[in-house]
Amino acid sequence: MKKFKKLAALAAAVVTMSALSACSSAPANTVFSVDDLPGKTIGVQLGTTGDIYAEDYIEQGSTIEQFSKGADAVQALKQGKIDCVIIDSEPAKAFVEKNNGLRILDEEFVTEDYAICISKENTELKEKINAALAQLKENGTLDAIVKNYIGDDTKGKTPYVSPEGTDRSNGVLIMATNAAFEPYEFYENGKITGIDVDMAQAVCDVLGMELQIEDMEFDSIISAVQSGKADVGVAGMTVTEDRLKSIDFTDSYATGTQVIIVREK
C-alpha cells in the first residue's frame, strides 16, 4: 500500500511538473510599447496594413514573420515563436477574447481609413459606389451596420436587412474578400458575414445589383480585382501609396486602428 501511495504521489508530481512546464514554455513578454518593436520578431498577416507598416522596423533589426491568416500569427505568439502581432483592433479583440494569455497594448500603433479597392479603369463603378456610400452615410445606414458588430451595448441589435422588393436588374457585383477578419468579414453558421458584407450588400441595394462574395487569401484580392475576376475588393483594406500604384479606392467607409497583441506574462 505504501509503495502504491509513493507511486501515486510520484505520478501526481510528474503531472504537476508537466503542467507547469507547459504553462511556462512560452518566453515572457518583452514588448510593452511601440518603442520596444526594434529588434523584435513581429507577426503580421500577409499583405495587410500591419504587414506594410511593420516593414519599417526591418532596418531597425526587427524580423517580420508573415502568416496567411491572422489566427496563425496569434498561435505563433502563444507558442513563443514571435514577440508580438500587429493587426486591426477589432479582430485583435476577437483573438484575445478566444485565446487566454494574450492582451492588447493600450498604445495604438496606427489609425487608418478603410475603403473599397477597385480597378483604375473602372471609374464609372467607382463613382456609383461613392454616391451609394454617401447616401448610406447620410441616412445612418452605414453607422447602424458598424454598431451592429462593435460595442457591447449595440452588438447584434440592428442587423442589416435589404429593403423588400429591392431591384436587382443591374447585374452582379463580385466582391473579393478574406473572411478571417472578424468583425469585418468572418464565417458564422457557414455563411460569410460582418461589417464589410453588410456594407457591400447595402451598396448593392442602392445600385440595384446582386452581391456575390468570393473568399480568398488577403494578398490575392488586389490581383483578383486587377484581372477582372472580381469587381471590388472589400476586406478592411487601407489606402496606401504602395497599393495606389496598382489599384484605385473608393471613398472611406470606416476607420480602423492597428494595435499590438502580446503575451500577458
C-alpha positions in Angstrom: 0.0 0.0 0.0 2.8 2.4 0.9 4.5 1.6 -2.4 1.3 2.3 -4.2 0.9 5.7 -2.5 4.5 6.6 -3.3 3.9 5.7 -6.9 0.7 7.7 -7.0 2.4 10.7 -5.4 5.3 10.5 -7.9 2.8 10.3 -10.8 1.0 13.4 -9.4 4.2 15.2 -9.1 5.2 14.4 -12.7 1.8 15.6 -14.0 2.1 18.8 -12.0 5.6 19.5 -13.3 4.5 18.8 -16.8 1.6 21.2 -16.5 3.9 23.9 -15.1 6.4 23.3 -17.9 3.6 23.6 -20.5 2.4 26.9 -18.9 5.9 28.3 -18.8 7.0 27.1 -22.3 6.5 30.5 -23.9 9.0 33.2 -23.0 8.0 36.2 -21.1 6.7 39.3 -22.9 9.3 41.8 -24.0 7.0 44.3 -25.9 5.4 46.9 -23.7 5.1 49.8 -26.1 5.7 50.7 -29.8 9.2 51.8 -28.7 10.1 48.1 -28.0 9.5 46.9 -31.5 13.0 47.4 -32.9 14.9 44.2 -32.8 11.8 42.1 -32.1 10.2 39.3 -34.2 6.9 40.7 -35.4 4.0 38.6 -36.7 1.6 40.0 -39.3 -1.0 38.8 -41.8 0.5 38.8 -45.3 -0.5 41.8 -47.4 -2.3 43.7 -44.6 -1.7 47.2 -43.3 0.2 45.7 -40.3 2.5 43.9 -42.8 3.2 47.2 -44.6 3.9 49.3 -41.6 5.9 46.5 -39.9 8.4 46.6 -42.7 9.7 49.9 -41.4 11.2 48.1 -38.5 13.4 45.8 -40.6 16.1 48.4 -40.8 16.0 48.7 -37.0 16.8 45.0 -36.6 13.3 43.5 -36.4 12.3 40.3 -38.1 8.9 40.2 -39.8 7.1 36.8 -39.9 4.2 36.8 -42.4 1.3 34.5 -42.0 -1.6 33.8 -44.4 -4.1 34.1 -41.6 -4.2 36.3 -38.5 -5.1 33.3 -36.4 -1.9 31.6 -37.4 0.1 34.6 -36.2 -1.7 34.6 -32.9 -0.9 30.9 -32.3 2.7 31.6 -33.1 2.7 34.3 -30.5 1.2 32.0 -27.9 3.9 29.4 -28.6 6.6 32.0 -28.2 7.8 31.8 -31.9 7.3 35.6 -32.3 7.3 38.5 -29.8 4.0 40.3 -30.9 1.4 40.6 -33.6 0.3 43.8 -35.4 -3.3 43.7 -36.5 -6.5 45.7 -36.7 -8.1 46.4 -33.3 -11.4 44.7 -33.8 -10.0 41.4 -35.0 -7.5 41.7 -32.2 -10.2 41.9 -29.6 -11.8 38.8 -31.0 -8.5 36.9 -31.0 -7.7 37.9 -27.4 -11.2 37.0 -26.2 -10.7 33.5 -27.6 -7.1 33.0 -26.5 -6.1 33.1 -22.9 -2.7 34.6 -22.0 -2.8 37.4 -24.6 -3.5 41.1 -24.3 -3.6 44.2 -26.4 -1.2 47.1 -25.6 -3.0 50.3 -24.6 -0.9 52.3 -27.0 -2.3 52.4 -30.6 0.1 51.5 -33.4 -1.6 53.5 -36.3 -5.0 54.7 -37.3 -6.3 54.1 -40.8 -9.3 54.6 -43.1 -10.8 51.6 -44.8 -12.0 51.8 -48.4 -13.1 49.5 -51.3 -10.4 48.7 -53.8 -11.4 48.9 -57.4 -9.6 48.8 -60.8 -8.2 52.1 -62.1 -10.1 51.5 -65.3 -13.5 51.1 -63.6 -14.1 54.8 -62.9 -17.9 54.6 -63.6 -18.4 51.9 -61.0 -16.3 53.8 -58.5 -18.4 56.9 -58.9 -21.6 54.9 -58.4 -20.2 53.3 -55.3 -19.1 56.6 -53.9 -22.6 58.0 -54.4 -24.1 55.0 -52.7 -21.7 55.3 -49.7 -22.6 59.0 -49.4 -26.3 58.1 -49.3 -25.7 55.3 -46.7 -23.7 57.7 -44.5 -26.3 60.4 -44.7 -29.3 58.2 -43.8 -27.4 56.5 -41.0 -27.4 53.0 -42.5 -23.6 52.7 -42.5 -23.3 53.8 -38.9 -26.0 51.3 -37.9 -24.1 48.5 -39.7 -20.9 49.2 -37.9 -22.6 49.5 -34.5 -24.3 46.1 -35.0 -20.9 44.4 -34.9 -18.9 46.7 -32.5 -19.8 47.6 -28.9 -21.3 45.7 -26.0 -24.5 47.7 -25.8 -25.4 47.7 -29.5 -23.8 44.5 -30.9 -26.3 42.3 -32.7 -29.3 44.6 -32.1 -29.6 46.2 -35.5 -28.9 43.6 -38.2 -29.0 45.0 -41.7 -31.9 43.7 -43.9 -32.3 44.6 -47.6 -35.5 46.5 -48.3 -38.3 44.2 -49.5 -38.6 44.2 -53.3 -35.1 45.7 -53.9 -34.4 45.9 -57.6 -31.5 43.6 -58.8 -31.7 44.3 -62.5 -28.3 46.0 -62.8 -26.3 42.8 -62.7 -23.9 41.2 -60.2 -21.2 42.8 -58.1 -18.4 40.3 -57.4 -16.7 41.2 -54.1 -13.3 39.6 -53.3 -12.6 39.3 -49.5 -10.7 37.3 -46.9 -13.2 36.0 -44.4 -10.9 35.8 -41.5 -11.1 39.3 -40.2 -13.8 39.5 -37.6 -15.9 41.6 -37.3 -15.4 42.9 -40.8 -15.7 39.6 -42.5 -16.0 36.1 -41.0 -17.9 32.9 -41.1 -20.9 32.3 -38.9 -23.1 29.2 -39.4 -21.3 28.5 -42.6 -22.0 31.9 -44.1 -19.7 34.9 -44.6 -21.0 37.9 -42.6 -19.6 41.1 -41.0 -19.4 44.8 -41.4 -17.9 44.7 -44.9 -20.5 42.2 -46.1 -23.5 44.2 -44.8 -21.9 47.4 -46.2 -21.4 45.9 -49.6 -25.0 44.5 -49.5 -26.3 47.9 -48.7 -24.3 49.4 -51.6 -25.7 46.8 -53.9 -29.2 47.6 -52.7 -28.7 51.2 -53.7 -27.2 50.3 -57.1 -29.8 47.7 -57.9 -27.3 44.9 -58.0 -26.9 41.3 -56.6 -23.9 40.8 -54.3 -21.6 37.8 -54.9 -18.8 37.1 -52.4 -15.5 35.3 -53.3 -13.4 34.3 -50.3 -9.6 34.1 -50.9 -6.2 34.9 -49.4 -5.8 38.5 -48.5 -2.8 39.1 -50.7 -4.7 37.7 -53.7 -7.5 40.3 -53.5 -5.8 43.2 -55.4 -4.7 40.9 -58.2 -8.2 39.5 -58.5 -9.6 43.0 -58.9 -6.9 43.9 -61.4 -7.5 40.8 -63.5 -11.3 41.3 -63.5 -12.1 38.1 -61.6 -13.7 40.4 -59.0 -15.2 43.9 -59.4 -14.2 45.1 -56.0 -12.0 44.1 -53.0 -13.5 44.6 -49.5 -11.5 43.3 -46.6 -10.8 46.1 -44.1 -8.3 47.4 -46.7 -6.4 50.6 -46.1 -5.5 53.1 -48.8 -1.6 53.2 -49.1 0.7 54.8 -51.6 2.1 51.4 -52.5 -1.4 50.0 -53.2 -2.4 53.1 -55.2 0.4 52.2 -57.7 -1.7 49.3 -59.0 -5.2 49.8 -57.8 -7.8 52.6 -57.0 -10.0 53.1 -54.0 -13.4 54.5 -53.3 -14.2 57.0 -50.5 -13.6 55.7 -47.0 -16.4 53.8 -45.3 -14.9 53.1 -41.9 -11.9 53.9 -39.6 -9.8 51.3 -38.0 -6.8 51.2 -35.7 -3.8 48.9 -35.8 -2.8 47.5 -32.4 -0.2 45.2 -30.9 -1.0 41.9 -29.3 1.5 40.5 -26.8 1.6 37.7 -24.2 0.3 38.6 -20.8 3.1 37.3 -18.7 
